[in-house]
């Protein structure tokens, strides 16, 4: 990744930052093997452009919102630890929890995790992320048990193997879901296929996976068929520090496109020397009142 970033820096040094679309297309052509490098490079280019224009990246990307509520992710640990984590999150003000699940374990384990989360945070909205571990039959069994428990999942993220279109179609026929797709959607072509097949309510956008312009194209692929009450658009992260997460926060607030912001990696990593970008107030991410240009980061 570092080597790819050095190559991109050499390739584009001295060129006009306002030609960002051409830059990004060229970067993908030459460094597509390293999407995290292209995503980081693109975020830096947009930061430079916004600084040159004297505005924040959030404003450059639409300026829709100044703050938004984020999701707390709970790992697929023992039910007792899940319940304790949910209880702590609820006491700290978190209202949306995403539970990691493991469909390769005994069938009752995930149900017990969700029961424990419900007991720990009775009022929380629940999402699930099985990390590609279920079969349609296994997921159907879990959801049947949850219905008996009175537990509702608002969305299920990437339940089957990456790009397993047959399993996704089976899930749609069985009335499972709603599904949010992450690993399956790497680019706009994947998104258009998912929309044509009707297998998902929306994407989980990750800038480190798809960059900014590709992420916008993925959103646009879903937008024409997205009924507000039925869509589930998510933006997530891949263990980014405050520096990387700032781009996702500005993108989410600027576009105002997302129903769920799974942007909590800054809570599990050691703090970096960087300052600015955004402020965190518990589950809320907020743009500073006097935000600096670009991403507003200083080191």
Secondary structure, DSSP 8 states (H G I E B T S, - for coil): -HHHHHHHHHHHTTS-TT-HHHHHHHHHHHHTT-HHHHHHHHHHHHHHHHHHHTSBHHHHTT---SEEEB-EEE-S--HHHHHHHHHHHHHTT--EEEEE--TTS-HHHHHHHHHHHHHHSTT-EEEEE-TT---HHHHHHHHHHHHHHT---SEEE--SSTT-HHHHHHHHHTT---EEESTT-SSHHHHHHHHHHT--SEEEE-HHHHHHHHHHHHHHHHHTT--TTT---EE--SS--HHHHHHHHHHHHHH---SEE---GGGTS---S-EES-EEETTEEE--TT--SBT-EE-
